[in-house]
Amino acid sequence: MRRLALGTVVALGLAVVVIMLTTPRPAEASIHEIIAALCRAGGEEVVPFGQNKDGESFLRALMATGFITSIESTATTLTINFDPTVPNSKFRSTGGPVSFTSPTGVLVTLNPGVEPDPAFPAHAVCNNLR
């Protein structure tokens, strides 16, 4: 009887361990910030937030894919160089550079200028892009 009880306890313990190891942990959803920013209504926070782990910017992923090829900055200028021909870029070229002055007075140049690709499904259903 003692052996049977010990065997049952060990079997239950192993079953609990197996269940714990095979049950997936909950995952948080993530929305790409650029697409979410284009499609959200006037200024509310993007929820759930995208790739902003420990203060790291979503730029990390855009640079890793090759969509952003380089970023050059000085105290008064910021130039972001894009390659919209990379697969899954979700944006297309406007044909030439686009420049504007930021609220802090920095001249920002997008080279080439990029705009949402209407063929990308998330852009196709975004009310702000219609």
C-alpha positions as CSV (number, residue, x, y, z in Angstrom):
1,M,0.0,0.0,0.0
2,R,2.8,2.3,0.9
3,R,4.4,1.7,-2.5
4,L,1.2,2.4,-4.3
5,A,0.8,5.7,-2.5
6,L,4.4,6.7,-3.2
7,G,4.0,5.7,-6.9
8,T,0.8,7.8,-7.1
9,V,2.5,10.9,-5.6
10,V,5.5,10.6,-7.9
11,A,3.2,10.1,-11.0
12,L,1.1,13.2,-10.0
13,G,4.3,15.2,-9.4
14,L,5.6,14.2,-12.9
15,A,2.3,15.0,-14.5
16,V,2.3,18.5,-12.9
17,V,5.9,19.1,-14.1
18,V,5.0,18.0,-17.6
19,I,1.9,20.2,-17.7
20,M,3.9,23.2,-16.4
21,L,6.6,22.7,-19.0
22,T,4.3,22.2,-22.0
23,T,1.7,24.9,-21.2
24,P,2.6,28.1,-23.2
25,R,3.0,31.3,-21.3
26,P,0.6,34.2,-22.0
27,A,1.9,36.5,-24.8
28,E,1.2,40.2,-25.1
29,A,-0.1,41.4,-28.5
30,S,2.0,43.9,-30.4
31,I,1.0,46.4,-32.9
32,H,3.6,48.1,-35.1
33,E,3.8,51.7,-33.9
34,I,4.0,53.2,-37.4
35,I,0.9,51.5,-38.7
36,A,-1.0,52.0,-35.4
37,A,-0.1,55.7,-35.4
38,L,-1.4,56.1,-38.9
39,C,-4.7,54.4,-38.2
40,R,-5.5,55.6,-34.6
41,A,-7.9,58.4,-34.0
42,G,-6.6,61.7,-32.8
43,G,-3.6,61.3,-30.5
44,E,-4.5,58.5,-28.1
45,E,-1.8,56.1,-27.0
46,V,-1.1,53.0,-29.1
47,V,-2.4,50.0,-27.1
48,P,-1.0,47.5,-26.9
49,F,2.3,49.2,-27.5
50,G,4.7,47.7,-30.0
51,Q,8.4,47.1,-29.8
52,N,9.4,49.4,-27.0
53,K,11.3,47.1,-24.7
54,D,13.2,48.8,-22.0
55,G,13.3,52.1,-23.8
56,E,14.5,50.6,-27.1
57,S,12.9,52.1,-30.2
58,F,11.0,50.3,-33.0
59,L,13.8,51.6,-35.2
60,R,15.9,48.6,-34.2
61,A,13.6,46.3,-36.2
62,L,13.3,48.7,-39.1
63,M,17.1,48.9,-39.4
64,A,17.5,45.1,-39.0
65,T,15.3,44.5,-42.0
66,G,17.2,47.0,-44.1
67,F,14.2,49.4,-44.5
68,I,16.2,52.1,-42.8
69,T,19.7,52.0,-44.2
70,S,21.2,54.8,-42.1
71,I,20.5,57.7,-39.9
72,E,22.6,60.8,-40.0
73,S,22.2,63.6,-37.5
74,T,23.7,66.9,-36.4
75,A,22.4,69.4,-34.0
76,T,20.3,71.0,-36.7
77,T,19.6,68.2,-39.2
78,L,18.3,64.6,-39.2
79,T,18.5,62.5,-42.4
80,I,16.9,59.1,-42.5
81,N,17.8,57.0,-45.5
82,F,15.2,54.3,-46.6
83,D,15.2,51.4,-48.9
84,P,11.4,50.8,-49.6
85,T,12.3,48.0,-52.0
86,V,13.1,45.5,-49.2
87,P,10.5,42.8,-48.8
88,N,7.6,43.6,-46.4
89,S,8.5,47.3,-46.1
90,K,4.8,48.3,-46.1
91,F,5.8,51.6,-47.7
92,R,6.7,52.9,-51.1
93,S,8.9,55.7,-52.3
94,T,7.5,59.1,-53.1
95,G,10.2,59.4,-55.8
96,G,12.5,61.9,-54.1
97,P,13.6,63.3,-50.7
98,V,11.0,64.9,-48.5
99,S,12.1,67.5,-45.9
100,F,10.3,69.3,-43.1
101,T,11.2,71.2,-39.9
102,S,10.4,69.4,-36.7
103,P,8.7,71.3,-33.8
104,T,12.1,71.6,-32.2
105,G,13.5,73.3,-35.3
106,V,15.5,70.4,-36.6
107,L,15.4,70.0,-40.4
108,V,14.3,66.4,-41.0
109,T,14.9,64.8,-44.4
110,L,13.4,61.4,-45.5
111,N,15.5,60.0,-48.3
112,P,13.6,59.0,-50.4
113,G,10.3,60.1,-49.0
114,V,8.1,57.2,-48.2
115,E,4.3,56.8,-48.0
116,P,2.0,53.9,-47.0
117,D,1.7,51.3,-49.7
118,P,-2.0,50.9,-50.3
119,A,-1.4,47.2,-51.3
120,F,-0.4,46.3,-47.8
121,P,-3.5,44.8,-46.0
122,A,-3.3,46.9,-42.8
123,H,-3.1,50.1,-44.9
124,A,-6.0,49.0,-47.1
125,V,-8.4,48.8,-44.1
126,C,-7.1,51.9,-42.3
127,N,-9.8,54.6,-42.4
128,N,-7.2,57.4,-42.1
129,L,-5.5,56.3,-45.3
130,R,-8.5,56.1,-47.5
